[in-house]
Amino acid sequence: MIKTLHYPSTGADTLLIMLPGAGITAEDFAARGMVAAMQARRSVEIIAAEPDIALYLEDGVTDALHEHVVAPALARGIKRIWLLGISLGGMGALLYARSHQQHMENIFLIAPFLGTKGTVAELARAGGIMPWRAGSSRATDPEQNLLVWLQAHLASGTYQPALYLGYAAQDRFAASHEMLAACLPQTRVAAVQGGHDWPSWRALWQQMLALLDG
């Protein structure tokens, strides 16, 4: 149900969970240098967790991620949980945070999937994420759950857990990313020229790590 790869770090009290999107594997995070980039800066335990795609469609990723990854980490003494999600993994990260916000410290969204074209068009017609209303929406249940939580989280003004967004200007999901970026402190937004691909994601990860060190 969830494939995991573990990258320990001696004495770490922080766990970063990396969630891939469709067509990305758990192995890709290490192969593309994203695991090493984080561990070169901080003592952080990392788990690359690859859920079955069906879990996103059924809104089951939250329970599976908590049972198989987060709860065992907390039980062995991890104090701080961070999430990184690329593309569909970004949706997974937000859905998890919606149900388990108390466990989360940082959420890193790289080119996140926030909804289908129809849902993004709804957001645009409404004037952005904050004016959008779920009552008349045709978005799927996972999309609505994500957006309703995101609105409440952004409206709270606390920005905890902290959301970091990275996106490329020519990404096919850039319209939704720009709407989210407009709601976040600019010290938590990274942007590059490029598409929905690894060269952009790797560059964005480096920028986001620099923002974290900020």
C-alpha positions as CSV (number, residue, x, y, z in Angstrom):
1,M,0.0,0.0,0.0
2,I,2.9,2.3,0.8
3,K,6.5,1.6,-0.3
4,T,9.1,3.2,1.9
5,L,12.8,3.9,1.7
6,H,14.6,5.0,4.9
7,Y,17.6,7.4,5.1
8,P,18.6,7.7,8.8
9,S,20.6,10.4,10.4
10,T,22.3,9.8,13.7
11,G,20.7,11.7,16.6
12,A,18.0,13.3,14.4
13,D,14.8,14.3,16.1
14,T,13.2,15.5,12.8
15,L,11.7,13.3,10.1
16,L,11.2,14.5,6.6
17,I,8.7,12.4,4.6
18,M,9.1,12.8,0.8
19,L,6.0,12.0,-1.2
20,P,6.3,11.5,-5.0
21,G,3.7,12.2,-7.6
22,A,2.4,10.1,-10.5
23,G,5.2,8.7,-12.5
24,I,7.8,9.4,-9.8
25,T,9.2,6.6,-7.6
26,A,10.5,6.6,-4.0
27,E,14.0,5.9,-5.4
28,D,14.0,9.1,-7.4
29,F,14.4,11.4,-4.4
30,A,17.9,9.9,-3.7
31,A,18.8,9.4,-7.3
32,R,18.1,13.1,-8.1
33,G,20.1,14.3,-5.1
34,M,17.2,15.6,-3.0
35,V,17.9,13.4,-0.1
36,A,21.6,14.3,0.0
37,A,20.8,18.0,-0.5
38,M,18.8,18.1,2.8
39,Q,21.1,15.9,4.8
40,A,24.1,18.0,3.8
41,R,22.5,21.0,5.5
42,R,20.7,19.4,8.5
43,S,20.6,16.3,10.7
44,V,17.3,15.0,9.4
45,E,15.9,11.5,9.1
46,I,14.3,11.0,5.7
47,I,11.7,8.5,4.5
48,A,10.7,8.4,0.9
49,A,7.1,7.1,0.9
50,E,5.4,6.0,-2.3
51,P,1.6,5.4,-1.8
52,D,-0.5,3.6,-4.3
53,I,-2.1,6.1,-6.6
54,A,-5.5,4.7,-5.7
55,L,-5.0,6.1,-2.2
56,Y,-5.1,9.6,-3.5
57,L,-8.2,9.0,-5.6
58,E,-10.0,7.4,-2.6
59,D,-8.7,10.0,-0.1
60,G,-7.1,7.1,1.8
61,V,-3.5,8.5,1.7
62,T,-3.9,10.2,5.1
63,D,-4.7,7.1,7.1
64,A,-2.1,4.9,5.3
65,L,0.6,7.5,5.8
66,H,-0.1,7.9,9.4
67,E,-0.3,4.2,10.2
68,H,2.8,3.1,8.2
69,V,5.1,6.1,8.5
70,V,4.2,8.9,11.0
71,A,2.9,6.9,14.0
72,P,5.9,4.6,14.1
73,A,8.2,7.5,13.8
74,L,6.5,9.3,16.7
75,A,6.6,6.1,18.8
76,R,10.4,5.8,18.4
77,G,11.0,9.4,19.5
78,I,10.8,11.7,16.5
79,K,9.7,15.1,17.7
80,R,9.2,17.1,14.5
81,I,7.5,16.0,11.2
82,W,8.1,17.7,7.9
83,L,6.5,16.8,4.6
84,L,7.7,17.3,1.0
85,G,5.3,16.6,-1.8
86,I,5.9,16.8,-5.5
87,S,2.9,17.2,-7.9
88,L,0.3,14.7,-6.7
89,G,2.4,14.2,-3.6
90,G,1.8,17.8,-2.8
91,M,-1.9,17.0,-2.6
92,G,-1.1,14.1,-0.3
93,A,0.9,16.3,2.0
94,L,-1.9,18.8,2.3
95,L,-4.5,16.1,2.9
96,Y,-2.3,14.6,5.6
97,A,-1.9,18.0,7.3
98,R,-5.6,18.6,7.2
99,S,-6.2,15.6,9.5
100,H,-2.9,15.7,11.6
101,Q,-1.9,19.3,11.7
102,Q,-0.8,18.9,15.3
103,H,2.1,16.7,14.2
104,M,3.3,18.9,11.4
105,E,6.0,21.6,11.5
106,N,6.9,22.3,7.8
107,I,5.3,21.4,4.5
108,F,7.2,21.8,1.3
109,L,5.1,21.8,-1.8
110,I,6.9,21.5,-5.2
111,A,4.7,21.9,-8.2
112,P,1.7,20.6,-6.2
113,F,-1.4,19.2,-7.8
114,L,-4.2,21.3,-6.2
115,G,-7.0,20.2,-8.5
116,T,-8.1,19.3,-12.0
117,K,-8.4,22.0,-14.8
118,G,-12.1,22.4,-14.0
119,T,-11.3,23.0,-10.3
120,V,-8.5,25.5,-11.1
121,A,-10.9,27.3,-13.5
122,E,-13.4,27.5,-10.6
123,L,-10.7,29.1,-8.4
124,A,-9.8,31.6,-11.1
125,R,-13.5,32.6,-11.7
126,A,-13.9,33.0,-7.9
127,G,-10.9,35.3,-7.8
128,G,-8.4,33.0,-6.1
129,I,-8.2,30.4,-3.4
130,M,-9.6,32.5,-0.6
131,P,-12.9,33.7,-2.3
132,W,-13.7,30.2,-3.6
133,R,-16.6,28.4,-1.9
134,A,-17.1,24.7,-1.8
135,G,-20.9,24.7,-1.7
136,S,-21.4,24.9,-5.5
137,S,-18.1,23.3,-6.5
138,R,-17.8,20.4,-8.9
139,A,-14.4,19.5,-7.5
140,T,-13.8,15.9,-6.2
141,D,-14.1,15.3,-2.5
142,P,-10.3,15.1,-2.0
143,E,-9.9,18.4,-3.9
144,Q,-12.6,20.1,-1.8
145,N,-11.2,18.7,1.4
146,L,-7.7,20.1,0.5
147,L,-9.0,23.5,-0.5
148,V,-11.3,24.0,2.5
149,W,-8.5,23.2,4.9
150,L,-6.1,25.4,3.0
151,Q,-8.5,28.3,3.2
152,A,-8.9,27.9,6.9
153,H,-5.1,27.5,7.4
154,L,-4.3,30.6,5.4
155,A,-7.0,32.6,7.1
156,S,-5.7,31.7,10.5
157,G,-2.7,33.9,10.0
158,T,-0.5,31.6,12.1
159,Y,1.1,29.9,9.1
160,Q,1.8,26.8,11.3
161,P,2.5,24.3,10.0
162,A,4.6,26.5,7.7
163,L,3.9,26.1,4.0
164,Y,6.7,26.5,1.5
165,L,5.8,26.6,-2.2
166,G,8.1,26.0,-5.2
167,Y,6.9,26.2,-8.7
168,A,8.1,26.7,-12.3
169,A,6.7,29.5,-14.5
170,Q,5.9,27.2,-17.4
171,D,4.6,24.3,-15.3
172,R,1.2,23.0,-16.6
173,F,-0.2,23.6,-13.1
174,A,1.3,27.1,-12.7
175,A,-2.0,28.9,-12.7
176,S,-3.0,27.2,-9.4
177,H,0.5,27.7,-8.0
178,E,0.4,31.4,-8.6
179,M,-2.9,31.6,-6.8
180,L,-1.4,29.8,-3.8
181,A,1.8,32.0,-3.9
182,A,-0.4,35.1,-3.7
183,C,-1.6,33.8,-0.3
184,L,1.8,33.0,1.2
185,P,4.6,35.2,2.6
186,Q,7.0,35.7,-0.2
187,T,9.8,34.4,2.1
188,R,8.2,31.0,1.7
189,V,7.8,31.0,-2.1
190,A,10.5,29.9,-4.6
191,A,10.0,30.2,-8.4
192,V,12.1,29.3,-11.4
193,Q,11.8,29.2,-15.2
194,G,10.9,25.7,-16.4
195,G,8.3,23.1,-16.6
196,H,6.9,20.1,-14.7
197,D,10.1,18.2,-14.6
198,W,13.1,17.2,-12.5
199,P,15.5,20.1,-13.5
200,S,12.9,22.5,-12.2
201,W,12.1,20.5,-9.1
202,R,15.8,20.1,-8.2
203,A,16.4,23.8,-8.6
204,L,13.3,24.6,-6.5
205,W,14.4,22.3,-3.7
206,Q,17.8,24.1,-3.4
207,Q,15.9,27.4,-3.2
208,M,13.5,26.1,-0.7
209,L,16.3,24.8,1.5
210,A,17.9,28.2,1.4
211,L,14.6,29.8,2.4
212,L,14.4,27.3,5.3
213,D,17.8,28.4,6.5
214,G,16.8,32.0,5.9
